[in-house]
Amino acid sequence: MGLEVAGDDTPALQSVLESDNIREELLKEECLLNSRVANGTADGQESIRLSEIYAKLEDIEADKAPARASVILAGLGFSPKMQKQTTKEFSGGWRMRLALARALFAKPDLLLLDEPTNMLDVRAILWLENYLQTWQSTILVVSHDRNFLNAVVTDIIHLHSQRLESYRGNYENFVKTKEDRLKNQQREYEAQLQYREHIQVFIDRFRYNANRAAQVQSKLKLLEKLPELKPVEKESEVILRFPDNFEKLSPPILQLDEVEFYYSPDHPLFTGLCVSADLESRICIVGENGAGKSTVLKLLMGELTPVTGIRHAHRNLKIGYFSQHHVDQLDLNVSSVELLLNKFPGRSEEEYRHQLGSYGISGELATRPVASLSGGQKSRVAFAQMTMPCPNFYILDEPTNHLDMETIEALAKALNKFKGGVVLVSHDERLIRQVCKELWVCEGGKVHRVDGGFDEYKDILHEQFRKEGYL
């Protein structure tokens, strides 16, 4: 999967069709030869070549290509209208989807996917999982989406300590096998350590005994010949903490009552929107990209004002908000410590360092320019900044983007321990299952609750795929 598709006047569907170079070349040659036949300038060899082209086009089912391209685009969230739009009309996120559609349509012998789920919503991820399960050739994917890997992969290659290790099975098998392997390595290490200590005890005991000199020398040579014993390398556990030393608030905490909202009067986004959350809430908002999930978050925060209807918020409600936009807006020219100092002046450097250390930004990392940090480290700095004022309610918009699996696991644990309220938008199925007790679905200008949770939502999507012929 390449970078996002360049914006030009090519319709989305045509852009996908053009990714099949063989089909495109055959069609161009067919068009050229047909024009010569029509003009009466074609010779016998060209007529033979035209017959060969027809046979090849039939062999690759060229006539079915538009329908196949349309199914792929639909699965990735492109409506029939969007498939006719030019690529320059799409945002960067939609152009990334278009790049993915092109890669899938081309049917390469080796499909390379780098974080393919980052720009997708839950619906598109579920479709992609199903589509890749029937893929006939090799796929090499980098992903932090644990459930996606469990659904798609047959082998895991683990990169650590500057080496690669291969594991059979999906991600869950990898975790179990890796744990077993580490336990075995630790047992072997301890046995070797005990063996060496036993030899060393003999040497120390009889070092100055003339009668045992030959044995001591033999033991010393044995120790020297033994390979260097290295402790088992263990990945350090990531721990995130969301402070919750705040007073309990009595409901109602946060409500939207009969809210109508639009950016343009001609295109109302929500009507009759009624939702509420309290300090016990663990809510995930799902829906297709463009359905208004982020808008609901901003209405809850008070960042957007309803056209009609009311937003109720407890007077002591303190919201912490996280989004990729906040990560992108970090001052790159200062260190993480300076970033917190500028945002929350008047505290000691030790307090800033302690806060950053709670999110894995410690030691030299805390004094490096933010620009030199990885995407995941920048997200951790943004978490540290968000939690510094000790909010009692968190609103998180796609918090797992750029986080590795260990940090996502730590985020889930931290949110579960947190005693305040949580509303999030996420496409990460594992995070949703681990944290959220309620599921709100944005569609058709409404937000409705799915009582059966994520399983029911997946069943609804699968049924839609079957009815619409996307699988």
LUMTI-510268 format. One record per residue: x, y, z of N, C-alpha, C, O in turn; residue in one letter. Coordinates in steps of 0.1 Angstrom, whole numbers, plus 5000, padded with zeros to 4 digits. Atoms other than C-alpha are relative to their C-alpha. Example, Ala and Ser with C-alpha at 12.3 -4.5 7.8 and 13.67 -1.06 7.14 Angstrom:
BEGIN
500949885000512349555078500950125000501950125007a 499149895000513749895071499250115008499750225009s 
END
This chain:
BEGIN
500949885000500050005000500950125000501750145009m 499249895001501650324989499550125008498650105016g 500449884993501350685002498650044994498249984984l 501349965005498050864997500150044985501150094980e 500149975014496950914961500050154998499450225005v 499949865004497751244945498650054996497949984989a 501349945004494751474940500150064986500950154983g 500149955014493851534904498549984995497649975003d 501350015005490851514881499549864997498549844991d 500450145002490751134880498949965009499149975021t 501050054991487550984894500549895008501449815004p 499550104990488050754924500049864994501049784994a 500250135006486750444905501149984989501749874989l 499050015011489050514875501449995006502249925000q 498650014994492050564898500349865005501449815003s 499850144996491550214912500249914988501149834988v 499950085012491050064878501450014993502049924988l 498749985006494350224866501149945008502349935003e 499050074993496250044893500449874995501549814998s 499750135007496049724872500750044987500150064977d 499349965012498849804848499849914988499849964977n 500150095011498449494827498750034993498750044980i 501349975006494749564821500050134992499550144981r 499949865007495449934813500849994987500350054977e 499250015012498149844788499349934989499349974977e 500850085010495949584771498950094994498650084982l 501149915005493049834768500550114991499850144981l 499449905008495250104754500449944986500150004976k 499650075013496649864728498849964992498849974980e 501350045007493149734720499450134993499050124981e 500649885006491950094714500850054988500250084978c 499149965012494950174691499749914988499649964977l 500150105011494549854671498650014993498450004981l 501449985005490749904668499950124991499250124981n 500149885008491250254654500749974986500250034976s 499350035012493650114628499149914991499049924979r 501050085008491149844618498950084994498550064983v 501149915005488450104615500450094989499650114980a 499549925011490650314593500549924988500849984978n 499550085011491650024572501550004998502049964988g 498550005001495350064580500749895007501949885007t 499450124992495849744601500449894990499749864980a 499650115008497849464586499649875007499049875017d 500450134995497449094592500549975014499849915022g 499450024987499849084621499250075012499150025023q 500749924990497949354640498649945002498149955014e 501350074997494649164635500249885009499449855017s 499750124991496248854650500350055014499849995024i 499749944986497549074679498850045007498650025019r 501349964995494049214684499349885006498749895017l 500650124995492748864688500649955013500049905022s 499350044987495448784714499650095011499550045023e 500449914990494549094733498649975006498449975018i 501450044995490848994734500149885009499449875019y 499950124992491848654747500650035014500149985024a 499449974988494048804774499050085009499050065021k 501049924992491349054785498949915005498549935017l 501050094995488848774787500649915012500049885021e 499350094990491448564807500150075014499950015024d 499849924988491948844833498650065005498650135014i 501349954997488148914834499950155001499450215010e 499949855000488749274824498650065000498450175006a 501449945001484949334818499450005014498550085017d 500550004987484349254855500750095010500450115021k 499149914991487049494868499250125006499450145018a 500749894994484749794873499149965012499150035022p 500950054989482349594894500949965012500549995024a 499150044989485249444915500650125007500750135019r 499449874994486849794920498950075008499250125019a 501149934992483449934931499749935013499449995023s 500350074987482949654957501150035010500850055022v 498949974991486449724971499850145006500050165018i 500249874995485750094973498850015010498950085020l 501250004991482250034989500449945013500050005023a 499650064987483849805015500850105008500750095020g 499249904993486250085024499350135003499950235007l 500849884996483450335028499650104989499050204993g 500349905011483150504994498549974995498249864990f 501450015005479450564985500150004985501150054979s 500049995015478450534948500350154995501050164985p 499749875004478550914946501550045002502150104993k 498649974997482050934962500949934989501949984986m 499250075009483250674937500250084986501150054979q 499949925012482550924909500750135002501050204992k 499349884998484251214926501549994996502149884996q 498550005004487751324915500849995013500450035024t 499150034988490651234938500450135007500650135019t 499749884994491351604944499050055010499250145018k 501149964991488051634962500149945014499349975023e 500050084987489051394990501150065009502150115005f 499049974990490851465022501249905000501149804993s 498850094999494251305031499649865004500149764999g 500550134995492451025050499349924990499549804989g 500750075011490250935021500949964989500749854983w 499050045010493150934997500849885005501349804996r 499350124995494950685020499149884997499649774994m 500950115003491850465017500049964985500049854981r 499950035015492050504979501349934997501249844988l 498850075002495650394980499949855004500449774997a 500250144996494650084999499149934990499449814987l 500950065010491850014974500849974988500649864982a 499250025012494350044945500949885003501049794994r 499150124997496749794963499249874999499749774994a 500850125000493949544968499549964986499549844983l 500550035014492549574933501149944991500849864983f 498950045009495949524917500449855002501149794994a 499750144997496249174933501549964998501849874991k 498550035002500049174937500349875006499649815015p 499550134994502048864945500450025015500349935023d 499749964986503249044977499350135003499650234997l 500749884996500949294994500650055013500649985023l 499449944988502749525018499150115006498750204999l 500949914993500549705043500650065013501049995022l 499449934988501849965068498950075007498450185003d 501049954992499350035095498750034992498350154992e 501149975009496349995071498750045008497950105001p 501249974993493750035099500050155005498950195010t 499949874994494950385110498950104995498350175004n 500949905005492650585087498649944998497750004992m 501350075002489750335088499150015012499650025023l 501050014989486550325109499849855002500349774995d 500250144997485350005125499349924989499749814986v 500750075011483049915096501049964989501049854984r 499150035011485849945070501149905005501549814997a 499150104995488249745093499449864999500149774995i 500750135000485749465096499949954986500149834984l 500150055014485249455059501449964995501549854988w 498750035004489049455053500549875006501149794999l 499650134993489549165078499449894991500149794988e 500750115008486948955058500649994987500849884982n 499450005013488449055025501449934999501649854991y 498650055000492048965034500049855004501049785001l 500150144996490948625049499949914988500349794989q 500150085013490348505013501150044991501149994979t 498949965009493548664999500949884997501349805005w 499350125005495448414978501550015000502249905001q 498649995000498948554978500550055014499850055023s 499349974987501448675005499750145004499650244996t 500249874994500648965028501150025011501349945019i 499149964989503249145049499550135006499450234999l 500749894994501649385074500750045013501149965021v 499749944987502749615101498850065006498150155000v 501249954994499949695125500149995016500749905021s 500150014985499249775162498649965004498249965016h 501450044997495649655159500049855002500149774993d 499950134996495649335178498949914994499249804990r 501150085006492249205167500149984985499849884980n 499850015014493049285131501049894997500849814988f 499050105002496149075133499549865003499849764996l 500550134997494348785150499149954989499049834986n 500950045010491848785122500749974986500149894979a 499450005013494248815093501349914998501449844988v 498750065002497748675099500149855004499449805012v 499750144997499148325100501449985006501749885012t 498650004994502748415112500350145005499850245000d 499649874995504248685133501650005000502249915003i 498649984999507748825129500250115010499850225008i 499849914989508948995161501450074999502450004999h 498849925001511549275158500350055014499650135019l 499549954987513449335190501549975002502049884997h 498550014997517049385202500849984987501749904987s 499350005013518149435166500049864993500949834986q 500150135007517049085155498549964998497650025004r 501350045004514048915140499749855005500649775003l 500450134996512248615155498649964994497750054994e 501350045007509448415137499249915009499749835016s 501050084993506348265153498949964991498450044983y 501250045007503648055138498750045007498750055020r 501349974994500048145144499750155000500550234995g 500449864999498148475150500650075012501550015018n 499349924990498948745175499849935014500849945022y 500350074987497348555205501049895002501649875013e 499050114999499548255197501450055002502149995010n 498749944998502548475195500250045014501350015020f 499949964986501948625229500349885009501249885018v 499950124992501548285245501449934998502149895007k 498750075003504548125227501250085005502150035010t 498949914995506748425235500149995015501349995020k 499950014985505848405272500649865004501449865013e 499550144997506548025272501550004997502349945004d 498650005004509848085254500950085010502050045014r 499249924990510948355279500149925013501249935019l 500050084988510048125308501149894999501849875008k 499050115002512147845293501450065000502450005005n 498749945001515048085286500450045015501650035018q 499749964987514848215322500449875009501349885016q 499750124993514847855336501449954996502249915004r 498650045005517947775314501050095005502150045009e 499049904995519648095325500349975015501549975019y 499850034986519048005362500849875002501649865011e 499350134999520247645357501550024997502349975004a 498649985003523447765340500750085011501950065014q 499549924989523948025367500449925012501449935018l 499750094989523647765394501149904997501949885006q 498950085004526047535375501350075002502350015007y 498849924999528647805373500350035015501550035019r 499849974986528147895409500649885008501449895016e 499550134994528647525419501549984997502349945006h 498650015003531947525400500950105007502050075012i 499349894993533047855415500249975015501250005021q 499950044986532347725450501149905002501949915012v 498950104999534647425444501350074998502350045006f 498749935002537347655431500450085012501650075016i 499749914989537047895460500449915012501349955020d 499750084988537147605485501349935000502049925010r 498850075000540147425472501150074992502150014988f 499049925008542147705455501449985006502449984998r 498750014994544947675480500449865006501349845014y 499750144996544847295485500949944989500449924978n 499050065010547947145468499549874994499849844983a 500550135005546246805466498950014989498749924982n 501149985009543446955446500350104988499550144981r 499649905009545447185424499649974986499150054978a 500350045014544946985392498550014997498150064986a 501549995001541146975398499650144999498750184991q 500349865000541047345405500350064986499550134980v 499649955013542947415373499049964989498650034980q 501050065009540547185354498750085000498150114990s 501249934998537547365368500150154994499250204988k 499849865005539047715360499950004984499350094978l 500150015015539547605323498649974995498250034985k 501450025004536047475322499150135000498450154991l 500749874999534647815334500450094988499550154983l 499649915011536747995308499449964987499150054978e 500550055013535447775280498450024999497950024988k 501549995001531747825289499750144993500450244996l 500449885007530048085267499550115010499150085021p 500449894992529248425281498549995004497749964995e 501450024996526048405302499350145001499750235009l 500749875001523648695294498649985006497949885003k 501350014995520448755314498950014989499250064978p 501150005010517148705295499550144998499250215008v 500549865003516049025278498550005001497849934994e 501449994998512649125289499650144996500250245000k 500549875004510649405274499450075013498650015020e 500549934988509849665301498550034999498050064988s 501449985001506249695310499650155000500250235007e 500549865001504450015300498950025010497949955010v 501049974990502450175328499550144998500450234998i 500549875001500150475323499150025012498449935017l 500849974988498350645352499250134997499750234993r 500949895000495350875351499650045014498849975020f 500349974986495151055384498550035002497950084994p 501449984997491751055401499750055014498850005020d 500249954986492151235434499150134999499550245002n 501049905000488951435429498749965007498649845009f 501250034993485651455446498949944991498949974979e 501150065008482651245435498950114997498650195005k 501049905004480151445415498649924999498649814994l 501450065001476351375417499550024986499650134980s 500649985013474551315384498950115001498450145012p 499450025013473651465360501350074998501650185004p 498649955002477251525349500150074987500650184986i 499849945014477051585311498849954992498649824991l 501250045008473951585288499950094988500350214988q 500549935011472851685254498649974998498249864997l 501450024999469151745253499350064987499450194986d 500749965013467251765219500850104992500450204988e 499049915007470251915202499949984985499849874980v 499949995014470252015166501350074997501650175003e 498749945004473552095149500349984985500049884980f 499550015014474852175115501150114998501250215005y 499049905004477752355099499550094989499950204988y 500749925010475552465070498549965001498249855003s 501450024998471752505073499449904989498549834992p 500550095011471352305040500449865003499849774997d 499650134997473052005055500049975015501149975022h 500050024985471851935091500749875003500649774996p 499250114997474251695108499249915011499249795010l 500750074990472151605139498750075003498650195003f 501349944995468551655150499549915011499649795011t 500550084988466951555183501049925007500749815012g 498950084993470251445198499950005015499950115021l 500250014986469751325233501049895006500749775003c 499050104994472751155252500450065013500350185016v 499649964987474051165287501249915005501249795000s 498950084994477151045306500350055014500050175018a 499649974986478351035342501449955003502149914994d 498650044996481450955362500249854999501449805000l 499850155002480750575358500049964985500249844982e 500250035014480350605320501349954994502450004997s 498950055008482650405297499449984986498949874983r 500850005012481250495263500950014988501950094988i 499349995013482550435227499050044990497949994989c 500849955011481150625198500649944987501749964984i 499650065012481350435165499150054988498150114991v 500749955012480150505129501050024989502250034991g 499149985011481450555095500750145000500250235007e 499349875001483950835088499050104993498550084983n 500949905006481951155082498650005007497850085003g 501450014994478951045103499850105012498750125016a 500149904990479751305130500549965014500150035023g 499550054987481551115158500850115007500650145019k 499149904994484151395164499150125004499450195013s 500949894998481351655162499249975014499050075021t 500750034987479451475191501050035011500550085022v 499049984989482651485212500150155002500250195014l 499949854999482951865205498850065006498950165013k 501249964994479351915214500049975015499650055023l 499950044986479851725247501050095007500750135019l 499049924994482951935254499650155002500150225010m 500449865000481152265247500950084990500850204990g 499249935010483652345219499150044989499450144982e 501049965010480652355195498750035008498449975018l 501349964994477352525204498949954992498849974980t 501250055007474052355195499350124993499250234998p 500949905006471852545170498850015008498350125010v 501150014990468952435191500349895010501149815008t 499750104990468752225222501050055011501550165009g 499249954989470752245254501149905004501049785003i 498950084994474152115267500050035015500150145019r 499949984985474052055305501349945004501749835000h 498850054995477352015323500150045015499850155019a 499849984986478051985361501050125002502050124995h 499249884999479652305374501549965004502450045002r 498650044996482652105388500649904990501649834993n 499450095010483151895356501350064994501350184990l 498749965006486751915344500449904989500749784993k 499850105011487251755310501550004995502150114993i 498750025007490551625296499749954986499049854984g 500350045014490551605258501349964993502350034994y 498950045008492851415235499649974986498549914984f 500350045015492951395197501450014993502350064998s 498849995008495551355170500450144997501650174996q 499749865002495251725164500950065011501850145009h 499249954988496651795199501449954999502350035002h 498650055001499651575192500750084989501850124990v 499449925012500251755158500350145004501150204998d 499849864996500052085176501050025011501250145016q 498949994990502752015202501150094995501550084983l 498949915003505552275202501249914998501749855007d 498950105004508352075184501450065004502349985004l 498649944998511152325193500450005015501650035017n 499750004986511052275231500149865005499649774998v 500050134994511651975254498649975006497850065008s 501250044994508851785270499850075014498750115017s 500049934987509751935304499650154998498750205005v 500349865003509652285289498650024995497950124998e 501450005005506352205272499050015012498150105012l 500950004988504652135306500250135008499350195013l 499749874993506452435322499350124994498750205001l 500749895007505052665295498550005002497850105003n 501550024999501552515298499550025014498450075016k 500450004986501452485336501150065008501849995015f 498849944993503952735351499850005015498749985020p 500149994985504752755388500349885007500349885019g 499750134993505652395395501549974999502250034990r 498650035001509052245401500349904988499549844983s 499650085011511052065374499849855004499549774995e 500250144996510751745395498649964998498349844994e 501450035003506951765392499849974986499149884982e 500150025014507151795355500649874995500049804987y 499450135004509551505352499249885005499149784998r 500850114994507451295375498849974991498449864988h 501250015009504351365353500449934987499749844983q 499650065013506251275321500449865002500249774994l 499650144997507750965337498949915002499049794999g 501250094999504250835344499549954987498849864986s 500450045014503850815306501249954992501249954980y 498950065006507250665299501050104993501950064986g 499149905005509050995290500950045012500650135019i 499149984988511950985315501450024995501750004984s 498549985003515651065317500250104989499750214988g 499649925011517151205286498950034990498950144983e 501149985009513951165266499250135004498750204995l 500849884996512251445287500750134997500050234997a 499349885003514951695278500350024985500950124981t 499849995014515151625241498950084993497850094999r 501149935007513251845216498949914996499249804992p 501250085004509751715210500149954986499649844983v 499950035014510551715173500849874998500649804988a 499250125001513051425179499349885005499949775004s 500850124995510451195195499349934990498949994979l 500850075010508650925177498550045002498150115011s 501449974999504950945170499349955013498550025019g 500550054987504150725200500450085012499650105021g 499549924989506350925223499350145001499050195012q 500749875000504651245212498649985006498150075013k 501450034994501251085220500149995015499250045022s 499950014985502551005255500250145006499750165017r 499949864995503651365260498750075000498450155009v 501449945000500151475249499149955011498450025017a 500850064988498651235275500550065013499750105021f 499549944988500951375302499550155001499250195012a 500549865000499851735292498550005003498150085011q 501550004998496151635292499749975014498750025020m 500450044986496251475327500650085011500350075022t 499349914990498351745344499050075009499250085021m 501049934991495251935356499149915008498249965015p 500850104993493751615370498550014996497750045005c 501450005004490451605350499249895006499849795011p 500950114994487451405363499249934988498449844991n 500750055011486251325328500950014987501450114984f 499150005012488151225296499149974988498349894987y 500550015013487051265260501249984991502050064989i 498850045007489451085237499549974985498749884983l 500350025014489351095199501149934993502249984991d 499050095006491250805183501350005008502350045002e 498849994992493750775211501149904997502249925001p 499050105002495450465198500950024988501949954986t 499249975011496850615166501550035004501750115013n 498549984997500750595167500449935013501649945016h 499650074988500650395199500449854997499849794988l 499750145002502350055200499149915009498349975017d 501050084993500449755214500250005015499250005022m 499850004986502049765248499450135006498950125017e 500649884994501050125253498550004999497850065008t 501550015001497450055240499549915012498549955018i 500450084989497249775266500150085013499250075022e 499849924988498550015293498950115001498450145011a 501149905000495950275282498749945004498050005012l 501250074996493150025286500049985015499050005021a 499950024985494349935321499850135008499150135018k 500149874993494650305331498650054999498150105010a 501449965001491150385318499149925009498249975015l 500850084991489750095337500250035015499250015023n 499849964986491350205369499550145004499250175015k 500449864998490350565364498550015006497749935002f 501349994993487350665387499150104994498050124999k 500949905006485950935364499349944988499449824985g 500750045012483950925332500950004987501950074987g 499250015013485250825297499049994988498149914988v 500750025013483750885262501150014990502050104990v 498950015010485950785233499549964987498449904985l 500250055013485950745196501249924997502349964998v 498950085003488050455185499649894990498549854989s 500250115010488450195157500749875005500749774998h 499250114994490549965180499049905007498649945019d 501050094994488249665187500449955014499649955023e 499650054987490349535216499850115011499450085022r 500149894990490449875234498550025003498150045015l 501449994998486649905229499549895009498749925019i 500450124992486049555244500550015014499849985023r 499449994987488449615273499450115009499350095021q 500349884993487149955283498550035001498050075011v 501349935001483650045271498949915004498849795001c 501250074996480349935286498850044992497849974992k 501149965009478150135262500650034986501850074985e 499749985014478250165224499050104994497850064994l 500949905007476750475207500449994985501650004981w 499850015014476350445169499550134994498450174996v 500449885008476350765147499649964986500549914979c 500450035014474350725116498750074997497850085006e 501249945004471650905097499550125008498350145010g 500349884992471851225118499549975014499050065021g 500450044986471151035150501149935007502149895001k 499150094992473050865178499149915008498349955016v 500850104993471550545191500949905007502049875003h 499250104992472750295217499749864995498649824992r 500150145003473449935208500149925013501149915019v 500150074987472349725238500949885000501449845011d 499250125000474249415227501550024999502349934998g 498649975000477549595227500649984986500049984976g 499350015013480249545201499749884992499749884980f 500350125008479249185192498750034991498749994980d 501249975007475749305182500350104988499850084977e 499649915010477349595162500749934988500449964977y 499450085011479549355143499049914992499149904980k 501150085007476549135135499250084991498950044979d 500749915009474749435121500850034988500350034977i 499249975012477649525099500249884991500249904979l 499950125008478149165087498749984991498849954979h 501350025007474449155077499950114989499550084978e 500049905011474849485058500949964989500649984977q 499150055011477849345039499449904992499549904979f 500650115008475949035029498950064991498850024979r 501149955008472849235018500550094988500050084977k 499549915010474949484998501049944991501550004981e 499150085009477249214983501450055001502150044991g 498649954998480449364997501049895004502249915004y 499150114996481849025008500149894989500849794991l 
END
